[in-house]
Amino acid sequence: MFETWLAERFPATAQPAGKARIEEWRKAGAPPPLAWRSLAHLARSGGLLDLAIETLECGLAEAPGDDGLLADRACLATQVGDDDTARDLTARIIPGSPFRILPLLTAFEAGTHDDITELVAALGGLGQWDDGHDRLVKACRQAGRAGEGAGFVAQWMGRHGIAPMALVRAGEALLEAGQPEASLRMLQPIWQANEDSLAAMIGPCRPPTTLPDAIEAKIEHGLAAPPNPPFALPGAELSPDGARVLFVGAATNGGREVFPNDLAAHLAATADVAGGQLDLWLDDSTGKPLEVRAPDSAIAQRLAALAQHIERTRPDIVLLDCSWSPTGRGLSRDMVAGWKARFGFRLVCMFRDALKAAQSLMEYWAEISEGVLVFDPHSPALPAMGGKGVAIPVPALHPPFAPGTNDKGLLFVGGLAQPHRVMLLAALANRPLGLTLLIGAERKQRTANSADYAAHLARAGMVLNLAAHDQAERLVTGRVWESIACGALLLEQDGSGTEAFFTPWHHYLPWSHAGDIEGICRVLERRPDLRDAIASRALAFARDHYGPDKVWRAVLAAGREKPPSHQNQS
């Protein structure tokens, strides 16, 4: 029975794994519901949600009261947007059963179930901190209920004792809840215990004092010295209006707290200023299909609509925002290659975070692409792009990103996806630096659109940026360019690819640990003229060398049939 279902319904690529799962089930002598669940999990992990649902329905036809089948089916119902079915299935699970946790948690994450009383009781009774506990606290933060998440962690630790990850999650939630002192109390022991690894990302837990006089001398020396040559961009000879470009990507960034697609907005404004021709296809079904609460069939319909749009508009270049890993749901390389053959466009794939971990994904798309765009000249994945890689600035030099009063002190605005960020920010927020944090729900409320976000940057005197992704890699974030465009002084983490575009101590101030940041703030508090001089030079340099016309020409160059021989290529 299971072999027949596998052979008839699953794609050929999943057959070997499916057969192995069936064999494991037989050897274990497990009941049939576990085999159905295992096959459904295989389909789900491959992005085949409709098939996973059909597989679970087969299992429920044989064992309608099995809690495991009901739980998995309820989770999938939530994932595809069938909320009534999800509630009905969850209600059929025996009260008190641990199988109720996942469907309730999935519904809370999706925003379709707000009462977490049962989740708090169930997870609070489990003595081992695991993924379910993490997900609950994270979902509380995403829902603007960080205080409840911190309260849950405190309750759990009061009952079961200290666990390192519980401390981390509590620290994250407390910082978002506006309690930096309590956050630091939670996080400092973790920072100290892991100082060898964390020091490479944010410095030591108790950093040395960086003397303001030494910082002031470095700034004055940096301003007096000539800047480094600009980073060379290809395409200087191309006409900005020489090609019709279609941008394809998600409509939003983020999870439940979504923001408009910032790179799409930047590229659209850049094309407009440069005189280019850019069409936007923004659809979460295309850009992040696993996060869209809809059946696979609905995703397929949206992809068909995209193909029809390409056929109708006939772009010269399709610029694909590759921010997801292909599965059986959504765009695939074979699908896009087929469209290229039919419609004759050239493909440029864009990677926001071109980290080493993304290299296999970049190689996957580079195989059918004319160009691969990244925003970090130091990306370790660039050498593997076979001459197709092109690094460009994040094109933020356009309204509403423009200078303002720039007199409101030090600002951090951004996400807290990694614990080391929270540790550093909690430490800084406990020092008399006048640091403003726009994080969590407050960030969503106050920077929900580009104009509001730009207004905060234009009021900031200095913007703090954290580039470290892990011990070895740093990223050039969009905030680097947005801050400079808004006339703020950038405090950028030392060793990032920003140094390829700008000159440290002349266009921005580098830091390695909290002591550097505190020393910089003290200097600029007494010498605002230095802050203004650096910020104005950075903006002028960006306008001269990385303006909209130059970036747009680089985008067109990446889409050439044969990438030009140029130093800005892997």
Buried (B, 14 or more C-beta within 10 A) or exposed (E): EBEEBBEEBBEEEBEEBBBEBBEEBEEEEEEBBBBBBBBBBBBBEBBBBBBBBBBBEBBBEEBEEBBBBBBBBBBBBBBBBBBEBBBEBBEBBEEEEBBBBBBBBBBBBBBBBEEBEBBBEBBBEBEEBEEBBBBBBBBBBBBBBBBBBBBBBBBBBEEBEEBEBBBBBBBBBBBBBBBBEBBBBBBBBBBEEBBEEBBBBBBBBEBEEBEBEEBBEBBBEBBEEEBBEBBEBBBEEBBBEBBBBBBBBBBBBBEBBBBBBBBBBBBBBBBBBBEBBBBBBBBBBBBBBBBBBBBBEBBBEBBEBBBEBBEEEEBBBBBBBBBBEBBBBBBBBEBBBEBBEEBEBBBBBBBBBBBBEBBEBBBBBBEBBBBBBBBBBBBBBBEBBBBBBBBBBBBBBBEBBBBBEBEBBBBBBBBBEBBBBBBBBBBBBBBEBEBBBBBBBBBBEEBBEBEEBBBBBBBBBBBBBBBBBBEEBBBBBBBBBBBBBBBBBBBBBBBBBBBBBBBBBBBBBBBBBBBBBBBBBBBBBEBBEBBBBBBBBBBEBBEEBBBBBBBBBBBBBBBBEEBBEBEBBB
